[in-house]
Amino acid sequence: MSLIKILKKFKKLSCSNVSITLYYLNNNFIINPKTLVLHITNVSTCIRFIMPNLLSSITDKLIYLDSDVICLQSLAQIFEYNIEDYIAGVVSDTKDMQQTISKMYNIDSKRYFNAGVLLINTKKWCDENISEKALELINNGNIYKFADQDVLNILLENKTRLLPIKFNTKIKISTDAHQEKNIKPYTVILHYISQNKPWFKVYLSKIFEYYFQLSPWKDDELPLSGNSSSIRNYAKYLMKQGSYCKSIYYYGIYLKYKLFLKNSHGKILYDK
């Protein structure tokens, strides 16, 4: 899809209480490629680092959200939290992640946060030169397993306010996305943290489908998968559901990618 068409869709979101401003970022960032996660680009990795500097003259506080989240309730709730004495408001990561981190860094792993949702105090961030420090740290020769998230946890240790889990409820979905049924009704931000993203057709996410149909992108073709193994799992699921012809069809697609695109990891796959 061309940039012009994408911008037209974004403009459809504008209304009396919604204003959209686009910032064009260049790719002139030096990031140690060995510390990048899941083939994320340099610009994507740096966004969290540089946003507070870009917006400090506009706002004292901003909300950063990863692209793999769905807001189920108003974000006004998180914006009301007082972080005047902190650089950011954050939500703790999962216990298994914290246990992993405890063996890697000399930081308080129990306060290790997931950087997919951040409430940032732009003034304190800039006063303490976090952007510059983050870029220096990620390029200091060390390899950070979770890239910018690790770097921010190291730099912001004891400088964050922990927020309720409802502002970053983390979920990993399987093909039928049954995990969504266990989401608490008070959840504000739902975060799909694994490679199994709800916008791939092999994952039957009812939550994503609901909001997708309300969006300007509702008529766009969705990608089938981000890797061939999930297509195989989808074919197995269809077989169990009795959709034999459809199952055979998608198993054929799986074999095509498996045989002719051996390294399909990180690639967006379509059912064509």
C-alpha positions as CSV (number, residue, x, y, z in Angstrom):
1,M,0.0,0.0,0.0
2,S,1.4,3.4,-0.9
3,L,2.2,6.1,1.7
4,I,-0.6,8.3,0.2
5,K,-3.2,5.6,0.7
6,I,-2.0,5.0,4.3
7,L,-2.2,8.7,5.1
8,K,-5.7,8.9,3.8
9,K,-6.8,6.1,6.1
10,F,-5.2,7.9,9.1
11,K,-7.0,11.1,8.2
12,K,-10.3,9.2,8.5
13,L,-9.5,8.9,12.2
14,S,-9.5,12.6,12.7
15,C,-12.5,14.2,14.4
16,S,-13.5,16.9,16.8
17,N,-11.5,15.4,19.7
18,V,-8.8,13.6,17.7
19,S,-5.8,15.3,16.2
20,I,-3.1,13.4,14.2
21,T,0.4,14.7,13.7
22,L,2.9,12.8,11.7
23,Y,6.6,12.9,12.4
24,Y,9.0,11.7,9.6
25,L,12.1,10.0,11.1
26,N,15.2,9.3,9.1
27,N,17.2,6.1,9.5
28,N,20.4,7.7,10.5
29,F,20.7,5.8,13.8
30,I,23.7,3.6,14.6
31,I,22.4,0.6,16.5
32,N,24.4,-2.5,17.3
33,P,22.6,-5.0,14.9
34,K,23.4,-7.9,17.2
35,T,21.2,-6.5,19.9
36,L,18.1,-6.0,17.7
37,V,15.1,-8.2,18.5
38,L,13.1,-10.0,15.9
39,H,14.6,-8.1,13.0
40,I,13.2,-4.8,14.2
41,T,14.6,-1.8,12.3
42,N,16.9,0.8,13.7
43,V,14.2,3.5,13.6
44,S,11.7,1.3,15.4
45,T,14.2,0.4,18.1
46,C,15.0,4.1,18.7
47,I,11.5,5.5,18.8
48,R,11.2,5.1,22.5
49,F,14.5,6.7,23.0
50,I,13.9,9.8,21.0
51,M,10.2,10.6,21.4
52,P,10.5,12.5,24.7
53,N,13.0,14.8,23.0
54,L,10.8,15.4,20.0
55,L,7.7,16.2,22.2
56,S,9.2,17.9,25.2
57,S,8.3,21.3,23.9
58,I,4.7,20.2,23.4
59,T,3.8,18.2,26.5
60,D,5.2,17.4,29.9
61,K,3.8,13.9,29.8
62,L,3.3,11.4,27.0
63,I,2.0,7.8,26.5
64,Y,4.1,5.5,24.4
65,L,2.3,2.3,23.1
66,D,3.8,-0.6,21.1
67,S,2.0,-1.3,17.8
68,D,0.9,-4.8,19.1
69,V,-1.5,-3.4,21.7
70,I,-5.3,-2.8,21.7
71,C,-6.8,-0.2,23.9
72,L,-10.0,-1.6,25.4
73,Q,-10.8,1.5,27.5
74,S,-10.0,5.2,27.6
75,L,-6.3,6.0,28.0
76,A,-7.3,9.0,30.2
77,Q,-7.1,6.6,33.1
78,I,-3.3,6.1,32.8
79,F,-2.7,9.8,32.0
80,E,-4.1,10.8,35.3
81,Y,-1.3,9.2,37.3
82,N,1.2,11.6,38.9
83,I,4.7,10.9,37.8
84,E,6.2,14.3,38.7
85,D,8.9,12.6,40.7
86,Y,9.6,9.9,38.2
87,I,11.0,9.6,34.7
88,A,8.3,7.2,33.7
89,G,5.2,5.2,34.8
90,V,5.7,1.5,33.9
91,V,4.0,-1.9,34.3
92,S,6.0,-4.9,35.6
93,D,6.9,-7.6,33.1
94,T,5.9,-11.3,33.5
95,K,7.5,-13.3,36.3
96,D,9.3,-15.6,33.9
97,M,10.8,-12.6,32.2
98,Q,11.9,-11.1,35.5
99,Q,13.5,-14.4,36.5
100,T,15.4,-14.5,33.2
101,I,16.6,-10.9,33.7
102,S,17.8,-11.6,37.3
103,K,20.5,-13.9,35.8
104,M,21.6,-11.3,33.2
105,Y,21.9,-7.9,34.9
106,N,22.7,-6.4,38.2
107,I,19.4,-4.7,38.6
108,D,16.2,-5.2,40.8
109,S,14.6,-7.8,38.5
110,K,11.3,-7.6,40.5
111,R,10.9,-4.1,39.1
112,Y,11.8,-5.1,35.6
113,F,9.2,-3.6,33.3
114,N,7.7,-4.2,29.9
115,A,8.5,-1.2,27.7
116,G,5.5,-1.7,25.4
117,V,3.5,0.8,27.5
118,L,5.3,3.8,29.0
119,L,3.9,7.0,30.7
120,I,6.9,9.3,30.2
121,N,7.8,12.5,32.1
122,T,9.3,14.3,29.1
123,K,11.0,17.0,31.3
124,K,12.8,14.7,33.6
125,W,13.7,12.4,30.7
126,C,15.4,15.3,28.9
127,D,16.9,16.7,32.1
128,E,18.7,13.4,32.7
129,N,19.7,13.0,29.0
130,I,18.1,9.5,28.8
131,S,17.9,9.6,25.0
132,E,21.7,10.1,24.7
133,K,22.5,7.6,27.4
134,A,20.2,5.0,25.9
135,L,21.9,5.3,22.4
136,E,25.3,5.1,24.0
137,L,24.4,2.1,26.1
138,I,22.9,0.1,23.3
139,N,26.1,0.6,21.2
140,N,28.6,0.0,23.9
141,G,29.5,-3.4,22.6
142,N,27.3,-5.4,24.9
143,I,24.5,-7.5,23.5
144,Y,21.1,-6.9,25.2
145,K,18.8,-9.8,24.7
146,F,15.7,-7.6,24.8
147,A,17.3,-4.6,23.2
148,D,15.9,-1.2,24.1
149,Q,13.7,-2.7,26.9
150,D,16.8,-3.9,28.7
151,V,18.6,-0.6,28.2
152,L,15.6,1.4,29.6
153,N,15.4,-0.8,32.6
154,I,19.0,-0.4,33.4
155,L,18.9,3.4,32.9
156,L,15.6,4.0,34.7
157,E,16.2,1.7,37.7
158,N,14.6,3.3,40.9
159,K,13.3,6.1,38.7
160,T,9.9,4.7,37.7
161,R,6.5,4.4,39.2
162,L,4.9,1.0,38.9
163,L,1.4,1.1,37.5
164,P,-1.4,-1.5,37.7
165,I,-1.3,-4.5,35.3
166,K,-4.5,-3.3,33.7
167,F,-2.5,-0.8,31.7
168,N,-0.3,-3.5,30.1
169,T,-2.1,-6.9,30.3
170,K,0.2,-9.2,28.4
171,I,-1.2,-12.1,26.4
172,K,0.2,-14.9,24.2
173,I,-2.4,-16.4,21.9
174,S,-2.6,-19.7,20.1
175,T,-4.5,-20.4,16.9
176,D,-8.0,-20.2,18.4
177,A,-7.0,-17.3,20.6
178,H,-9.0,-18.8,23.5
179,Q,-6.7,-16.9,25.9
180,E,-8.7,-13.8,25.2
181,K,-11.6,-15.2,27.1
182,N,-9.7,-14.8,30.3
183,I,-9.0,-11.1,30.0
184,K,-10.3,-9.2,33.0
185,P,-13.1,-6.7,32.4
186,Y,-11.0,-3.9,33.9
187,T,-8.2,-4.3,31.3
188,V,-7.4,-1.0,29.7
189,I,-4.5,-2.0,27.4
190,L,-4.1,-5.5,26.0
191,H,-0.6,-6.4,24.8
192,Y,0.1,-9.3,22.4
193,I,3.7,-10.0,23.4
194,S,4.6,-13.1,21.5
195,Q,5.2,-13.5,17.7
196,N,1.6,-14.6,17.4
197,K,0.0,-11.4,16.4
198,P,-3.8,-11.1,16.1
199,W,-3.7,-9.4,12.7
200,F,-2.4,-12.6,11.1
201,K,-5.3,-14.7,9.7
202,V,-4.0,-17.9,11.3
203,Y,-5.0,-16.5,14.7
204,L,-8.7,-16.2,15.3
205,S,-8.8,-13.2,17.6
206,K,-12.3,-12.0,18.1
207,I,-11.1,-8.8,19.9
208,F,-8.8,-7.8,17.0
209,E,-11.6,-8.6,14.5
210,Y,-14.1,-6.4,16.3
211,Y,-11.9,-3.4,16.3
212,F,-10.5,-4.1,12.8
213,Q,-14.0,-3.9,11.4
214,L,-14.5,-0.5,13.0
215,S,-11.3,0.9,11.4
216,P,-10.5,2.5,8.1
217,W,-8.5,-0.6,7.2
218,K,-11.4,-3.0,7.4
219,D,-11.4,-3.8,3.7
220,D,-7.6,-4.4,3.5
221,E,-6.2,-7.8,3.0
222,L,-4.6,-9.2,6.2
223,P,-1.4,-11.2,6.0
224,L,-1.7,-15.0,6.6
225,S,1.2,-15.4,9.0
226,G,4.7,-14.2,10.1
227,N,6.2,-17.7,9.8
228,S,5.5,-21.0,8.1
229,S,5.1,-23.1,11.4
230,S,2.0,-21.1,12.4
231,I,0.4,-22.0,9.0
232,R,1.0,-25.7,9.8
233,N,-0.6,-25.2,13.2
234,Y,-3.6,-23.5,11.5
235,A,-4.0,-26.4,9.1
236,K,-4.0,-28.8,12.1
237,Y,-6.6,-26.7,13.8
238,L,-8.8,-26.7,10.8
239,M,-8.5,-30.5,10.5
240,K,-9.7,-30.9,14.1
241,Q,-12.6,-28.7,13.3
242,G,-13.6,-30.9,10.4
243,S,-12.7,-28.4,7.7
244,Y,-10.7,-31.0,5.7
245,C,-10.5,-29.2,2.3
246,K,-9.5,-25.9,3.9
247,S,-7.0,-27.7,6.1
248,I,-5.4,-29.4,3.1
249,Y,-5.3,-26.1,1.3
250,Y,-3.4,-24.4,4.1
251,Y,-1.1,-27.4,4.6
252,G,-0.2,-27.0,0.9
253,I,0.7,-23.3,1.6
254,Y,2.8,-24.4,4.5
255,L,4.7,-26.9,2.4
256,K,5.3,-24.2,-0.3
257,Y,6.8,-21.8,2.2
258,K,8.7,-24.7,4.0
259,L,10.2,-26.0,0.7
260,F,10.8,-22.8,-1.2
261,L,11.2,-20.2,1.5
262,K,13.2,-22.2,4.0
263,N,14.0,-19.2,6.2
264,S,10.6,-17.6,6.5
265,H,11.2,-16.3,10.0
266,G,10.5,-12.5,10.1
267,K,8.8,-12.5,6.7
268,I,5.1,-11.6,6.2
269,L,3.4,-14.5,4.4
270,Y,0.2,-14.3,2.3
271,D,-2.1,-17.1,1.2
272,K,-1.6,-16.6,-2.5
